[in-house]
Amino acid sequence: MVTRNSMVDILLVEDNPDDAELAMRALRKHNLANRLEWVKDGAAALDFLFHRGDYTNSPNTLPRVVLLDLRLPKVDGIEVLREIRAHPETHELPVVILTSSREERDLVATYELGVNSFVAKPVAFDDFARTVAELGMYWVLVNRVSPEIRSI
């Protein structure tokens, strides 16, 4: 059984420090960044979710949502999503693709793998900040998590 991490609501998987800072600032403005973990590559995201590597001793809980970029070092976002969906303990974990990709093949591939939402990053600063804030508010405050998605 999977349980939402009492320490982390949002796992932000983003290799671009400028985009990550902007996302965290937008979430902070709406009091949604207090329980956020930022990782910079796909391998770190998988380590966090499956309690490996630097996260071996972390609580066996999951975030409420993963905001996942596609173009990541080490392990790309599509492979991260594939791994999340392949494991019974994480297959229902909400995953939102937040990417600069506008490629239809990325959209199709991620939905085939069971992504919950695909959001192309807006180019304008204010639009990007508003989009991230709205995503955070929906997935952390509005969306109800199934009791089955509680703890690993």
C-alpha positions as CSV (number, residue, x, y, z in Angstrom):
1,M,0.0,0.0,0.0
2,V,1.2,3.6,-0.8
3,T,0.9,6.5,1.6
4,R,1.4,10.2,1.0
5,N,4.6,11.5,2.5
6,S,3.8,13.6,5.6
7,M,7.0,15.5,4.9
8,V,6.8,16.1,1.1
9,D,3.7,17.0,-0.8
10,I,5.4,17.9,-4.1
11,L,8.4,16.2,-5.7
12,L,9.8,18.7,-8.3
13,V,12.0,16.9,-10.8
14,E,13.7,19.7,-12.8
15,D,17.3,20.1,-14.0
16,N,17.1,23.7,-15.0
17,P,17.8,25.8,-11.8
18,D,16.1,28.9,-13.2
19,D,12.8,26.9,-13.9
20,A,13.1,25.2,-10.5
21,E,13.6,28.5,-8.7
22,L,10.7,30.1,-10.5
23,A,8.4,27.1,-9.8
24,M,9.4,27.1,-6.1
25,R,8.9,30.8,-5.8
26,A,5.4,30.5,-7.4
27,L,4.5,27.6,-5.0
28,R,6.0,29.5,-2.0
29,K,3.8,32.5,-2.8
30,H,0.8,30.3,-2.3
31,N,2.2,28.5,0.8
32,L,2.7,25.3,-1.2
33,A,6.5,25.0,-1.0
34,N,6.9,24.1,2.6
35,R,6.8,20.4,1.9
36,L,8.6,20.3,-1.5
37,E,11.6,18.3,-2.5
38,W,13.6,19.4,-5.6
39,V,15.8,16.9,-7.4
40,K,17.8,17.7,-10.5
41,D,17.8,14.5,-12.5
42,G,15.8,11.4,-13.1
43,A,18.0,9.1,-11.2
44,A,17.6,11.2,-8.0
45,A,13.8,11.2,-8.6
46,L,13.8,7.4,-8.7
47,D,16.0,7.2,-5.6
48,F,13.7,9.5,-3.7
49,L,10.6,7.6,-4.7
50,F,12.0,4.1,-4.1
51,H,14.1,5.1,-1.0
52,R,17.5,4.3,-2.6
53,G,20.9,6.0,-2.6
54,D,20.8,9.3,-0.6
55,Y,17.2,8.5,0.3
56,T,17.7,5.1,1.8
57,N,16.9,6.2,5.3
58,S,14.0,8.5,4.3
59,P,10.4,7.7,5.5
60,N,8.6,5.1,3.3
61,T,6.1,7.6,2.1
62,L,5.3,9.3,-1.2
63,P,4.5,12.8,-2.2
64,R,1.0,13.9,-3.2
65,V,2.2,14.7,-6.7
66,V,5.3,14.5,-8.9
67,L,6.0,17.5,-11.2
68,L,8.3,15.9,-13.8
69,D,10.3,17.4,-16.6
70,L,11.0,15.2,-19.6
71,R,14.5,16.3,-20.6
72,L,16.6,15.2,-17.6
73,P,20.2,14.1,-17.1
74,K,21.0,10.5,-16.1
75,V,17.4,9.1,-16.6
76,D,14.9,11.0,-18.8
77,G,11.4,11.8,-17.6
78,I,9.7,9.2,-19.8
79,E,11.8,6.5,-18.2
80,V,11.1,7.9,-14.7
81,L,7.4,7.8,-15.5
82,R,7.8,4.2,-16.9
83,E,9.4,3.1,-13.6
84,I,6.8,4.8,-11.5
85,R,4.0,3.1,-13.4
86,A,5.8,-0.3,-13.3
87,H,5.8,-0.7,-9.5
88,P,2.7,-1.5,-7.6
89,E,3.6,0.8,-4.8
90,T,3.8,3.9,-7.1
91,H,1.7,3.1,-10.1
92,E,-1.2,5.3,-8.8
93,L,1.0,8.2,-7.8
94,P,-0.1,11.4,-9.6
95,V,2.5,12.5,-12.1
96,V,2.3,15.8,-14.0
97,I,4.6,16.4,-16.9
98,L,5.9,20.0,-16.8
99,T,8.1,20.4,-19.8
100,S,9.2,22.8,-22.5
101,S,8.6,20.0,-25.1
102,R,5.8,20.6,-27.5
103,E,6.5,17.4,-29.4
104,E,3.3,15.4,-30.0
105,R,5.3,12.1,-29.6
106,D,6.2,13.1,-26.0
107,L,2.5,13.9,-25.3
108,V,1.4,10.6,-26.8
109,A,4.2,8.5,-25.1
110,T,3.5,9.9,-21.6
111,Y,-0.3,9.4,-21.8
112,E,0.3,5.8,-23.0
113,L,2.4,5.4,-19.9
114,G,-0.4,6.7,-17.7
115,V,0.6,10.3,-16.9
116,N,-2.1,12.3,-15.1
117,S,-1.5,15.6,-16.9
118,F,0.9,17.0,-19.5
119,V,1.6,20.8,-19.3
120,A,3.9,22.6,-21.7
121,K,5.9,25.3,-19.8
122,P,4.7,28.7,-20.8
123,V,7.6,30.9,-22.0
124,A,6.5,34.1,-20.3
125,F,7.6,34.4,-16.7
126,D,4.2,35.4,-15.3
127,D,2.4,32.7,-17.2
128,F,4.9,30.1,-16.0
129,A,4.5,31.2,-12.4
130,R,0.7,31.2,-12.6
131,T,0.6,27.8,-14.3
132,V,2.9,26.2,-11.6
133,A,0.9,27.8,-8.8
134,E,-2.4,26.5,-10.3
135,L,-0.9,23.0,-10.6
136,G,0.2,23.1,-7.0
137,M,-3.1,24.3,-5.7
138,Y,-5.0,21.7,-7.6
139,W,-2.8,18.7,-6.8
140,V,-2.1,19.6,-3.2
141,L,-5.3,21.3,-2.0
142,V,-8.1,20.3,-4.3
143,N,-7.3,16.7,-5.5
144,R,-8.2,14.0,-3.1
145,V,-5.8,11.1,-2.8
146,S,-7.1,7.6,-2.8
147,P,-6.7,5.9,0.6
148,E,-4.8,3.2,-1.4
149,I,-2.1,5.8,-2.1
150,R,-0.8,6.3,1.4
151,S,2.4,4.6,2.4
152,I,4.9,2.1,1.0
